[in-house]
Amino acid sequence: MFAIVTFVLGGCEAVPVTPREPGTYEVFGKTYRVMEESQGYLEIGIASWYGTKFHGRLTANGETYDMYGLSAAHKSLPLPTFVKVTNLDNGKSVELRVNDRGPFHEDRVIDLSWAAARQLEFDHQGTARVVVEALDEINYPDRVNTASYSSYYLQVGAFSQADGAMSLLSAIQQLMNMNGYEFDVRTLVSEIETGVLHKVWIGPIHNELYEHELTVIIEAAGMGSPLKVEVD
């Protein structure tokens, strides 16, 4: 039997990865185990960042690394996991999506994209002290929506022509499926003074954590910034 060898970025250099038993992988002779879930994850340590050398290459979950987007690499969090990273030296925070593996250094807990490091204001230095928290109902119970209104939606586009709306709807639906979400994506028609608008909505949504995750995914895909719409 031949060993299957793939590559991940790891934030420093492309490294050979040998799959082992389910939920584990090996890099440089060391076996890493992927967490079964990220619920309640919180860790304090050193963050680094990676930039132009890996821009455009594939990440560990098959996406294309974009140094100008907000993303990160982590050795053991499930892919994807949404986290909040706070620079302990200046209090700056950024919320992003983990979609890669690394950094494979014992003294570092997370590798950030250049854009994320810039928001945390350590892009002109190699590392920073950070706290990394999973964005979930354990770490952020106040974001679990218990509002009295029945539902809300995310509007991701509005078009004067139906073709534009249908094209975006198809792209959004594909994005939802690729990331494992089952929210409905629909079009609605609204009358305006100059005619009609064909709107693309996602939802209904009852949890602010999902709202944030969807917003990050859509913005990272270059599909604009969703607008929250409450419905009585």
C-alpha atoms as an extended CHARMM CRD file, in Angstrom:
* protein
*
       232  EXT
         1         1  MET       CA              0.0000000000        0.0000000000        0.0000000000  PROA      1               0.0000000000
         2         2  PHE       CA              1.2840000000        3.4530000000       -0.8800000000  PROA      2               0.0000000000
         3         3  ALA       CA              1.0350000000        6.3570000000        1.5280000000  PROA      3               0.0000000000
         4         4  ILE       CA             -1.1130000000        9.2220000000        0.2940000000  PROA      4               0.0000000000
         5         5  VAL       CA              0.7190000000       12.5110000000        0.4590000000  PROA      5               0.0000000000
         6         6  THR       CA             -0.9570000000       15.9020000000        0.2350000000  PROA      6               0.0000000000
         7         7  PHE       CA              0.2620000000       19.3910000000        1.0580000000  PROA      7               0.0000000000
         8         8  VAL       CA             -0.9250000000       22.1850000000        3.3170000000  PROA      8               0.0000000000
         9         9  LEU       CA              0.4040000000       25.6780000000        3.6070000000  PROA      9               0.0000000000
        10        10  GLY       CA              0.9010000000       25.8220000000        7.3260000000  PROA      10              0.0000000000
        11        11  GLY       CA              1.6090000000       29.5380000000        7.1220000000  PROA      11              0.0000000000
        12        12  CYS       CA              5.3460000000       29.0810000000        6.6450000000  PROA      12              0.0000000000
        13        13  GLU       CA              6.0050000000       26.6640000000        3.8080000000  PROA      13              0.0000000000
        14        14  ALA       CA              4.2090000000       23.9320000000        1.8820000000  PROA      14              0.0000000000
        15        15  VAL       CA              4.7740000000       20.7420000000        3.8750000000  PROA      15              0.0000000000
        16        16  PRO       CA              4.0280000000       17.0750000000        3.1530000000  PROA      16              0.0000000000
        17        17  VAL       CA              1.0810000000       15.7110000000        5.0980000000  PROA      17              0.0000000000
        18        18  THR       CA              0.5160000000       11.9780000000        5.5230000000  PROA      18              0.0000000000
        19        19  PRO       CA             -3.0600000000       11.0040000000        6.4690000000  PROA      19              0.0000000000
        20        20  ARG       CA             -3.3030000000        8.6250000000        9.4330000000  PROA      20              0.0000000000
        21        21  GLU       CA             -6.3320000000        7.3210000000       11.2900000000  PROA      21              0.0000000000
        22        22  PRO       CA             -9.5160000000        9.3680000000       10.8310000000  PROA      22              0.0000000000
        23        23  GLY       CA             -9.2440000000       12.7710000000       12.4590000000  PROA      23              0.0000000000
        24        24  THR       CA             -5.4360000000       12.8490000000       12.4600000000  PROA      24              0.0000000000
        25        25  TYR       CA             -2.6230000000       13.8570000000       10.1120000000  PROA      25              0.0000000000
        26        26  GLU       CA              1.1580000000       13.8560000000       10.2270000000  PROA      26              0.0000000000
        27        27  VAL       CA              3.5940000000       16.6820000000        9.4720000000  PROA      27              0.0000000000
        28        28  PHE       CA              7.3820000000       16.3830000000        9.8200000000  PROA      28              0.0000000000
        29        29  GLY       CA              6.9660000000       13.0960000000       11.6770000000  PROA      29              0.0000000000
        30        30  LYS       CA              4.5320000000       14.4900000000       14.2450000000  PROA      30              0.0000000000
        31        31  THR       CA              0.9050000000       13.3980000000       14.4190000000  PROA      31              0.0000000000
        32        32  TYR       CA             -1.7730000000       16.0450000000       14.9540000000  PROA      32              0.0000000000
        33        33  ARG       CA             -5.3130000000       15.2630000000       16.0460000000  PROA      33              0.0000000000
        34        34  VAL       CA             -8.2360000000       17.3750000000       14.8480000000  PROA      34              0.0000000000
        35        35  MET       CA            -10.7160000000       18.3660000000       17.5390000000  PROA      35              0.0000000000
        36        36  GLU       CA            -14.1330000000       16.7210000000       17.2090000000  PROA      36              0.0000000000
        37        37  GLU       CA            -15.7940000000       20.0850000000       17.8160000000  PROA      37              0.0000000000
        38        38  SER       CA            -14.8020000000       23.6540000000       18.6030000000  PROA      38              0.0000000000
        39        39  GLN       CA            -17.4480000000       24.3590000000       21.2560000000  PROA      39              0.0000000000
        40        40  GLY       CA            -16.0150000000       26.4800000000       24.0480000000  PROA      40              0.0000000000
        41        41  TYR       CA            -12.5080000000       26.6310000000       22.5350000000  PROA      41              0.0000000000
        42        42  LEU       CA            -10.3520000000       29.4060000000       24.0200000000  PROA      42              0.0000000000
        43        43  GLU       CA             -6.5660000000       29.6100000000       23.9020000000  PROA      43              0.0000000000
        44        44  ILE       CA             -3.9400000000       32.2430000000       24.6390000000  PROA      44              0.0000000000
        45        45  GLY       CA             -0.6560000000       32.1990000000       22.7710000000  PROA      45              0.0000000000
        46        46  ILE       CA              1.3970000000       33.5670000000       19.8960000000  PROA      46              0.0000000000
        47        47  ALA       CA             -0.0520000000       34.4050000000       16.4730000000  PROA      47              0.0000000000
        48        48  SER       CA              1.9390000000       34.7520000000       13.2680000000  PROA      48              0.0000000000
        49        49  TRP       CA              0.8270000000       35.5940000000        9.7230000000  PROA      49              0.0000000000
        50        50  TYR       CA              1.4680000000       34.5460000000        6.1290000000  PROA      50              0.0000000000
        51        51  GLY       CA              1.2580000000       36.6060000000        2.9470000000  PROA      51              0.0000000000
        52        52  THR       CA              2.4630000000       36.9170000000       -0.6480000000  PROA      52              0.0000000000
        53        53  LYS       CA              4.3740000000       33.6290000000       -0.8020000000  PROA      53              0.0000000000
        54        54  PHE       CA              1.1370000000       31.6590000000       -0.4540000000  PROA      54              0.0000000000
        55        55  HSD       CA             -1.3480000000       34.0310000000       -2.0800000000  PROA      55              0.0000000000
        56        56  GLY       CA             -3.4150000000       32.0500000000       -4.5990000000  PROA      56              0.0000000000
        57        57  ARG       CA             -2.4020000000       28.6070000000       -3.3470000000  PROA      57              0.0000000000
        58        58  LEU       CA             -4.8170000000       26.0270000000       -1.9910000000  PROA      58              0.0000000000
        59        59  THR       CA             -5.6140000000       25.8710000000        1.7060000000  PROA      59              0.0000000000
        60        60  ALA       CA             -6.0510000000       22.6420000000        3.6540000000  PROA      60              0.0000000000
        61        61  ASN       CA             -9.7960000000       22.4960000000        2.9320000000  PROA      61              0.0000000000
        62        62  GLY       CA             -9.3470000000       23.1160000000       -0.7980000000  PROA      62              0.0000000000
        63        63  GLU       CA            -10.0850000000       26.8370000000       -0.9360000000  PROA      63              0.0000000000
        64        64  THR       CA             -7.7760000000       29.4160000000       -2.4790000000  PROA      64              0.0000000000
        65        65  TYR       CA             -5.7430000000       31.4090000000        0.0180000000  PROA      65              0.0000000000
        66        66  ASP       CA             -6.3630000000       35.1390000000       -0.2670000000  PROA      66              0.0000000000
        67        67  MET       CA             -3.9500000000       37.2380000000        1.7710000000  PROA      67              0.0000000000
        68        68  TYR       CA             -6.3520000000       40.1940000000        1.4410000000  PROA      68              0.0000000000
        69        69  GLY       CA             -9.2350000000       38.2460000000        2.9770000000  PROA      69              0.0000000000
        70        70  LEU       CA             -9.8360000000       37.3860000000        6.6280000000  PROA      70              0.0000000000
        71        71  SER       CA             -8.8120000000       33.7860000000        7.3100000000  PROA      71              0.0000000000
        72        72  ALA       CA             -6.4610000000       31.7230000000        9.4500000000  PROA      72              0.0000000000
        73        73  ALA       CA             -4.6480000000       28.4220000000        9.8730000000  PROA      73              0.0000000000
        74        74  HSD       CA             -4.8610000000       26.2790000000       13.0060000000  PROA      74              0.0000000000
        75        75  LYS       CA             -3.3950000000       22.8770000000       13.8120000000  PROA      75              0.0000000000
        76        76  SER       CA             -6.4330000000       21.2170000000       15.3670000000  PROA      76              0.0000000000
        77        77  LEU       CA             -9.6740000000       23.2060000000       15.0320000000  PROA      77              0.0000000000
        78        78  PRO       CA            -12.2710000000       21.6850000000       12.6720000000  PROA      78              0.0000000000
        79        79  LEU       CA            -12.3970000000       23.3030000000        9.2310000000  PROA      79              0.0000000000
        80        80  PRO       CA            -14.0740000000       25.6920000000        9.0030000000  PROA      80              0.0000000000
        81        81  THR       CA            -14.3330000000       27.2230000000       12.4740000000  PROA      81              0.0000000000
        82        82  PHE       CA            -15.2140000000       30.8630000000       13.1100000000  PROA      82              0.0000000000
        83        83  VAL       CA            -13.0520000000       32.5080000000       15.7490000000  PROA      83              0.0000000000
        84        84  LYS       CA            -12.4040000000       35.8630000000       17.3610000000  PROA      84              0.0000000000
        85        85  VAL       CA             -8.7310000000       36.7840000000       17.6850000000  PROA      85              0.0000000000
        86        86  THR       CA             -7.6990000000       39.6060000000       20.0280000000  PROA      86              0.0000000000
        87        87  ASN       CA             -4.2590000000       41.1950000000       20.1070000000  PROA      87              0.0000000000
        88        88  LEU       CA             -3.4000000000       41.3360000000       23.8000000000  PROA      88              0.0000000000
        89        89  ASP       CA             -0.8630000000       44.1050000000       23.2450000000  PROA      89              0.0000000000
        90        90  ASN       CA             -3.3620000000       46.6530000000       21.8850000000  PROA      90              0.0000000000
        91        91  GLY       CA             -6.8670000000       45.2140000000       22.4050000000  PROA      91              0.0000000000
        92        92  LYS       CA             -7.6420000000       45.0770000000       18.6590000000  PROA      92              0.0000000000
        93        93  SER       CA             -9.9060000000       42.1850000000       17.5840000000  PROA      93              0.0000000000
        94        94  VAL       CA            -10.9040000000       40.4840000000       14.3510000000  PROA      94              0.0000000000
        95        95  GLU       CA            -13.4630000000       37.7800000000       13.6350000000  PROA      95              0.0000000000
        96        96  LEU       CA            -12.5870000000       35.3350000000       10.8800000000  PROA      96              0.0000000000
        97        97  ARG       CA            -12.7730000000       31.8290000000        9.4790000000  PROA      97              0.0000000000
        98        98  VAL       CA            -10.1790000000       29.0910000000        9.9820000000  PROA      98              0.0000000000
        99        99  ASN       CA             -9.7220000000       27.2240000000        6.6820000000  PROA      99              0.0000000000
       100       100  ASP       CA             -6.1060000000       26.0340000000        6.7600000000  PROA      100             0.0000000000
       101       101  ARG       CA             -3.6350000000       23.9620000000        8.8180000000  PROA      101             0.0000000000
       102       102  GLY       CA             -0.6440000000       25.3260000000       10.7240000000  PROA      102             0.0000000000
       103       103  PRO       CA              1.4230000000       26.9440000000       12.0620000000  PROA      103             0.0000000000
       104       104  PHE       CA              3.6930000000       23.9530000000       12.6780000000  PROA      104             0.0000000000
       105       105  HSD       CA              5.7280000000       25.6530000000       15.3970000000  PROA      105             0.0000000000
       106       106  GLU       CA              5.3780000000       24.6400000000       19.0340000000  PROA      106             0.0000000000
       107       107  ASP       CA              5.2820000000       28.2390000000       20.2560000000  PROA      107             0.0000000000
       108       108  ARG       CA              2.4410000000       29.4580000000       17.9720000000  PROA      108             0.0000000000
       109       109  VAL       CA             -1.2920000000       28.8260000000       18.2000000000  PROA      109             0.0000000000
       110       110  ILE       CA             -2.6290000000       30.4040000000       14.9970000000  PROA      110             0.0000000000
       111       111  ASP       CA             -1.4520000000       31.7520000000       11.6460000000  PROA      111             0.0000000000
       112       112  LEU       CA             -3.4350000000       34.7030000000       10.2880000000  PROA      112             0.0000000000
       113       113  SER       CA             -3.8220000000       36.0820000000        6.7990000000  PROA      113             0.0000000000
       114       114  TRP       CA             -1.9710000000       39.3240000000        6.1050000000  PROA      114             0.0000000000
       115       115  ALA       CA             -5.2620000000       41.2710000000        6.1630000000  PROA      115             0.0000000000
       116       116  ALA       CA             -6.1370000000       39.8810000000        9.5950000000  PROA      116             0.0000000000
       117       117  ALA       CA             -2.6730000000       40.7190000000       10.9390000000  PROA      117             0.0000000000
       118       118  ARG       CA             -3.0820000000       44.2170000000        9.5470000000  PROA      118             0.0000000000
       119       119  GLN       CA             -6.3880000000       44.6780000000       11.3870000000  PROA      119             0.0000000000
       120       120  LEU       CA             -4.6710000000       43.5520000000       14.5810000000  PROA      120             0.0000000000
       121       121  GLU       CA             -1.8410000000       45.9780000000       13.7850000000  PROA      121             0.0000000000
       122       122  PHE       CA              1.0460000000       43.5110000000       13.8440000000  PROA      122             0.0000000000
       123       123  ASP       CA              1.5980000000       43.1460000000       10.0740000000  PROA      123             0.0000000000
       124       124  HSD       CA              4.9190000000       44.9980000000       10.4130000000  PROA      124             0.0000000000
       125       125  GLN       CA              6.2110000000       42.4360000000       12.8850000000  PROA      125             0.0000000000
       126       126  GLY       CA              6.2850000000       38.6650000000       12.8500000000  PROA      126             0.0000000000
       127       127  THR       CA              4.1420000000       37.7150000000       15.8340000000  PROA      127             0.0000000000
       128       128  ALA       CA              1.7880000000       39.0020000000       18.5150000000  PROA      128             0.0000000000
       129       129  ARG       CA              0.2970000000       37.7280000000       21.7700000000  PROA      129             0.0000000000
       130       130  VAL       CA             -3.3610000000       36.8510000000       21.1980000000  PROA      130             0.0000000000
       131       131  VAL       CA             -6.3870000000       35.1470000000       22.6450000000  PROA      131             0.0000000000
       132       132  VAL       CA             -8.3380000000       32.9320000000       20.2210000000  PROA      132             0.0000000000
       133       133  GLU       CA            -11.9960000000       32.1510000000       20.9560000000  PROA      133             0.0000000000
       134       134  ALA       CA            -14.4590000000       30.0390000000       19.0040000000  PROA      134             0.0000000000
       135       135  LEU       CA            -17.5370000000       32.0670000000       18.1010000000  PROA      135             0.0000000000
       136       136  ASP       CA            -20.1660000000       29.8150000000       19.6160000000  PROA      136             0.0000000000
       137       137  GLU       CA            -22.9780000000       29.8270000000       22.1360000000  PROA      137             0.0000000000
       138       138  ILE       CA            -20.6440000000       28.7590000000       24.9600000000  PROA      138             0.0000000000
       139       139  ASN       CA            -18.1690000000       31.6260000000       24.5590000000  PROA      139             0.0000000000
       140       140  TYR       CA            -20.7940000000       34.1310000000       23.3600000000  PROA      140             0.0000000000
       141       141  PRO       CA            -24.2200000000       33.1270000000       24.7310000000  PROA      141             0.0000000000
       142       142  ASP       CA            -25.5280000000       36.6620000000       24.1540000000  PROA      142             0.0000000000
       143       143  ARG       CA            -25.2650000000       36.1160000000       20.3990000000  PROA      143             0.0000000000
       144       144  VAL       CA            -27.8240000000       33.3140000000       20.4370000000  PROA      144             0.0000000000
       145       145  ASN       CA            -30.8400000000       35.2180000000       19.2250000000  PROA      145             0.0000000000
       146       146  THR       CA            -33.9220000000       35.1370000000       21.4420000000  PROA      146             0.0000000000
       147       147  ALA       CA            -35.5450000000       38.2130000000       19.9160000000  PROA      147             0.0000000000
       148       148  SER       CA            -39.3150000000       38.4860000000       19.9130000000  PROA      148             0.0000000000
       149       149  TYR       CA            -39.7240000000       39.0570000000       16.1740000000  PROA      149             0.0000000000
       150       150  SER       CA            -40.4620000000       35.9050000000       14.1950000000  PROA      150             0.0000000000
       151       151  SER       CA            -37.4430000000       35.9050000000       11.9130000000  PROA      151             0.0000000000
       152       152  TYR       CA            -34.9090000000       37.9490000000       10.0120000000  PROA      152             0.0000000000
       153       153  TYR       CA            -33.1290000000       37.5440000000        6.7120000000  PROA      153             0.0000000000
       154       154  LEU       CA            -29.9130000000       38.5730000000        5.0320000000  PROA      154             0.0000000000
       155       155  GLN       CA            -30.3770000000       40.4680000000        1.7870000000  PROA      155             0.0000000000
       156       156  VAL       CA            -27.3760000000       39.8120000000       -0.4420000000  PROA      156             0.0000000000
       157       157  GLY       CA            -28.4440000000       41.7300000000       -3.5210000000  PROA      157             0.0000000000
       158       158  ALA       CA            -31.1440000000       43.7270000000       -5.3140000000  PROA      158             0.0000000000
       159       159  PHE       CA            -31.4840000000       43.9340000000       -9.1000000000  PROA      159             0.0000000000
       160       160  SER       CA            -33.6820000000       45.7160000000      -11.5950000000  PROA      160             0.0000000000
       161       161  GLN       CA            -33.5420000000       42.6270000000      -13.8300000000  PROA      161             0.0000000000
       162       162  ALA       CA            -34.5850000000       39.1410000000      -12.7750000000  PROA      162             0.0000000000
       163       163  ASP       CA            -31.5970000000       37.5460000000      -14.5360000000  PROA      163             0.0000000000
       164       164  GLY       CA            -29.1460000000       39.2640000000      -12.2010000000  PROA      164             0.0000000000
       165       165  ALA       CA            -31.0300000000       38.0770000000       -9.1400000000  PROA      165             0.0000000000
       166       166  MET       CA            -31.2260000000       34.4950000000      -10.3940000000  PROA      166             0.0000000000
       167       167  SER       CA            -27.5080000000       34.4610000000      -11.1600000000  PROA      167             0.0000000000
       168       168  LEU       CA            -26.6530000000       35.6370000000       -7.6390000000  PROA      168             0.0000000000
       169       169  LEU       CA            -29.1640000000       33.2230000000       -6.1050000000  PROA      169             0.0000000000
       170       170  SER       CA            -27.4410000000       30.3160000000       -7.8350000000  PROA      170             0.0000000000
       171       171  ALA       CA            -23.9940000000       31.4770000000       -6.6990000000  PROA      171             0.0000000000
       172       172  ILE       CA            -25.1550000000       31.9920000000       -3.0970000000  PROA      172             0.0000000000
       173       173  GLN       CA            -26.8550000000       28.5960000000       -3.0090000000  PROA      173             0.0000000000
       174       174  GLN       CA            -23.6640000000       26.9530000000       -4.2340000000  PROA      174             0.0000000000
       175       175  LEU       CA            -21.6970000000       28.8180000000       -1.5570000000  PROA      175             0.0000000000
       176       176  MET       CA            -24.1330000000       27.6580000000        1.1470000000  PROA      176             0.0000000000
       177       177  ASN       CA            -23.9000000000       24.0340000000        0.0030000000  PROA      177             0.0000000000
       178       178  MET       CA            -20.1040000000       24.1430000000       -0.1590000000  PROA      178             0.0000000000
       179       179  ASN       CA            -19.9400000000       25.3320000000        3.4560000000  PROA      179             0.0000000000
       180       180  GLY       CA            -22.5640000000       22.9420000000        4.8010000000  PROA      180             0.0000000000
       181       181  TYR       CA            -25.4170000000       25.4200000000        5.4200000000  PROA      181             0.0000000000
       182       182  GLU       CA            -29.0470000000       24.5600000000        4.6940000000  PROA      182             0.0000000000
       183       183  PHE       CA            -30.6350000000       28.0130000000        4.7550000000  PROA      183             0.0000000000
       184       184  ASP       CA            -33.1690000000       28.8120000000        2.0690000000  PROA      184             0.0000000000
       185       185  VAL       CA            -32.0840000000       31.2580000000       -0.6280000000  PROA      185             0.0000000000
       186       186  ARG       CA            -34.9800000000       33.0030000000       -2.3760000000  PROA      186             0.0000000000
       187       187  THR       CA            -35.8910000000       35.9610000000       -4.5470000000  PROA      187             0.0000000000
       188       188  LEU       CA            -38.5600000000       38.5440000000       -3.7040000000  PROA      188             0.0000000000
       189       189  VAL       CA            -39.9780000000       41.2660000000       -5.9080000000  PROA      189             0.0000000000
       190       190  SER       CA            -40.6100000000       44.7630000000       -4.5210000000  PROA      190             0.0000000000
       191       191  GLU       CA            -42.2330000000       47.6580000000       -6.3380000000  PROA      191             0.0000000000
       192       192  ILE       CA            -40.3690000000       50.9700000000       -6.4410000000  PROA      192             0.0000000000
       193       193  GLU       CA            -41.0860000000       54.2810000000       -8.1860000000  PROA      193             0.0000000000
       194       194  THR       CA            -38.9710000000       53.3920000000      -11.2020000000  PROA      194             0.0000000000
       195       195  GLY       CA            -40.1910000000       49.8110000000      -11.5530000000  PROA      195             0.0000000000
       196       196  VAL       CA            -39.3760000000       46.7130000000       -9.5040000000  PROA      196             0.0000000000
       197       197  LEU       CA            -36.4610000000       45.3020000000       -7.5530000000  PROA      197             0.0000000000
       198       198  HSD       CA            -35.5890000000       41.6150000000       -7.5260000000  PROA      198             0.0000000000
       199       199  LYS       CA            -34.0520000000       40.9240000000       -4.1020000000  PROA      199             0.0000000000
       200       200  VAL       CA            -32.0480000000       37.8670000000       -3.0330000000  PROA      200             0.0000000000
       201       201  TRP       CA            -32.6130000000       36.8290000000        0.5770000000  PROA      201             0.0000000000
       202       202  ILE       CA            -31.1280000000       34.1280000000        2.8240000000  PROA      202             0.0000000000
       203       203  GLY       CA            -33.1370000000       32.8290000000        5.7530000000  PROA      203             0.0000000000
       204       204  PRO       CA            -35.0010000000       32.8820000000        7.9910000000  PROA      204             0.0000000000
       205       205  ILE       CA            -32.1930000000       33.1580000000       10.5700000000  PROA      205             0.0000000000
       206       206  HSD       CA            -32.6600000000       33.0430000000       14.3460000000  PROA      206             0.0000000000
       207       207  ASN       CA            -29.0530000000       33.0830000000       15.5500000000  PROA      207             0.0000000000
       208       208  GLU       CA            -26.5880000000       35.9690000000       15.3410000000  PROA      208             0.0000000000
       209       209  LEU       CA            -23.6880000000       33.5130000000       15.1850000000  PROA      209             0.0000000000
       210       210  TYR       CA            -25.0310000000       32.1620000000       11.8860000000  PROA      210             0.0000000000
       211       211  GLU       CA            -25.5710000000       35.7020000000       10.6830000000  PROA      211             0.0000000000
       212       212  HSD       CA            -21.9250000000       36.4930000000       11.3040000000  PROA      212             0.0000000000
       213       213  GLU       CA            -20.6720000000       33.2690000000        9.7180000000  PROA      213             0.0000000000
       214       214  LEU       CA            -22.7170000000       33.7990000000        6.5710000000  PROA      214             0.0000000000
       215       215  THR       CA            -21.5760000000       37.4060000000        6.3220000000  PROA      215             0.0000000000
       216       216  VAL       CA            -17.9180000000       36.3880000000        6.5630000000  PROA      216             0.0000000000
       217       217  ILE       CA            -18.3400000000       33.6950000000        3.9000000000  PROA      217             0.0000000000
       218       218  ILE       CA            -20.2070000000       35.9740000000        1.4930000000  PROA      218             0.0000000000
       219       219  GLU       CA            -17.7850000000       38.8620000000        1.8910000000  PROA      219             0.0000000000
       220       220  ALA       CA            -14.7950000000       36.5380000000        1.4870000000  PROA      220             0.0000000000
       221       221  ALA       CA            -16.3160000000       35.2620000000       -1.7710000000  PROA      221             0.0000000000
       222       222  GLY       CA            -16.5080000000       38.8320000000       -3.0940000000  PROA      222             0.0000000000
       223       223  MET       CA            -20.3100000000       38.8830000000       -3.1540000000  PROA      223             0.0000000000
       224       224  GLY       CA            -20.7790000000       42.0830000000       -1.1670000000  PROA      224             0.0000000000
       225       225  SER       CA            -21.9070000000       42.7740000000        2.3980000000  PROA      225             0.0000000000
       226       226  PRO       CA            -25.3030000000       41.3180000000        3.3690000000  PROA      226             0.0000000000
       227       227  LEU       CA            -27.9850000000       43.5670000000        4.8290000000  PROA      227             0.0000000000
       228       228  LYS       CA            -30.0050000000       42.3430000000        7.8200000000  PROA      228             0.0000000000
       229       229  VAL       CA            -33.7610000000       42.5860000000        7.2350000000  PROA      229             0.0000000000
       230       230  GLU       CA            -36.1790000000       42.0150000000       10.1280000000  PROA      230             0.0000000000
       231       231  VAL       CA            -39.6430000000       40.6820000000        9.3770000000  PROA      231             0.0000000000
       232       232  ASP       CA            -42.5750000000       41.0830000000       11.7630000000  PROA      232             0.0000000000
